[in-house]
Amino acid sequence: MKLLGSTTSPFVRRLRVYLTEKEYEFVNLDIFAEQDRALLTINNPTKKIPALIDGELCIYDSRVIYRYLANKFSQDALSWQQENLLTLIDSVNDALVSMLLLKRSKVDTQQDALFFNLQRERTESVLTALDKAVADGQFNNWHYPAICLWCLLDWVDFRELAEWRSYDQLVQFFEQNSTRAILAKTDPRV
Ligand SMILES: N[C@@H](CCC(=O)N[C@@H](CS)C(=O)NCC(=O)O)C(=O)O
């Protein structure tokens, strides 16, 4: 199995963390460089990472890749509650990826305009919901949604895209899990 990705993508990192101790090859791409982009496009026409190559099959989208892998490793599917947690996490991750790409396109993302206001509102309401979910014990185990939440929070810090440290439960969750060896091993800063 080959995982096409980059060291900086939070969508890729969640799968690298999930795949700890599994046999696979990580293909680290610079998706904006011509050659790597061509390789990515051949495998995934959406030109997004991650993509997973397993034999003849190429699976796109971290959520679908996770479903594929959980099935391959005979693990239980996520519960509907966990699927909803993942939707919350992905909604902020997608909103902030858009903000990052806009920033890199020299657009002022701090401006008071509909698109930016919607992303800010979404980020705030989702972080509030995730903070409550942590308080309710929904992230007590290191399951896939927990991995995804930790990778999101660390990436938001790394890219300086939003402030989540005012959410006490999120901070507690983040710190409780920070010592896991795989997180140091997949740190986008190194
Ligand atoms: N829903 C996708 C999102 C993946 C995604 O947005 N990946 C980013 C990197 S963090 C990407 O490839 N962006 C390239 C682009 O938008 O052109 C997933 O879960 O895999």
The ligand as an SDF file (V2000), in Angstrom:
LIG
                    3D

 20 19  0  0  0  0  0  0  0  0999 V2000
  -12.0860   15.9720    1.8640 N   0  0  0  0  0  0  0  0  0  0  0  0
  -10.6950   15.7690    1.5540 C   0  0  0  0  0  0  0  0  0  0  0  0
   -9.9070   17.0590    1.7510 C   0  0  0  0  0  0  0  0  0  0  0  0
   -8.4730   16.9150    1.3620 C   0  0  0  0  0  0  0  0  0  0  0  0
   -7.7810   18.2570    1.2090 C   0  0  0  0  0  0  0  0  0  0  0  0
   -8.4190   19.3160    1.1940 O   0  0  0  0  0  0  0  0  0  0  0  0
   -6.4560   18.1940    1.0930 N   0  0  0  0  0  0  0  0  0  0  0  0
   -5.6970   19.4030    0.8520 C   0  0  0  0  0  0  0  0  0  0  0  0
   -4.3590   19.3590    1.5760 C   0  0  0  0  0  0  0  0  0  0  0  0
   -4.5900   19.6430    3.2920 S   0  0  0  0  0  0  0  0  0  0  0  0
   -5.3850   19.5020   -0.6230 C   0  0  0  0  0  0  0  0  0  0  0  0
   -5.0180   18.5260   -1.2290 O   0  0  0  0  0  0  0  0  0  0  0  0
   -5.5310   20.7110   -1.1890 N   0  0  0  0  0  0  0  0  0  0  0  0
   -5.1710   20.9740   -2.5440 C   0  0  0  0  0  0  0  0  0  0  0  0
   -6.1530   21.8550   -3.2460 C   0  0  0  0  0  0  0  0  0  0  0  0
   -7.1670   22.2210   -2.6300 O   0  0  0  0  0  0  0  0  0  0  0  0
   -5.9030   22.1720   -4.4010 O   0  0  0  0  0  0  0  0  0  0  0  0
  -10.1310   14.6460    2.4320 C   0  0  0  0  0  0  0  0  0  0  0  0
  -10.6680   14.4230    3.5280 O   0  0  0  0  0  0  0  0  0  0  0  0
   -9.1860   13.9560    2.0080 O   0  0  0  0  0  0  0  0  0  0  0  0
  1  2  1  0
  2  3  1  0
  2 18  1  0
  3  4  1  0
  4  5  1  0
  5  6  2  0
  5  7  1  0
  7  8  1  0
  8  9  1  0
  8 11  1  0
  9 10  1  0
 11 12  2  0
 11 13  1  0
 13 14  1  0
 14 15  1  0
 15 16  2  0
 15 17  1  0
 18 19  2  0
 18 20  1  0
M  END
$$$$
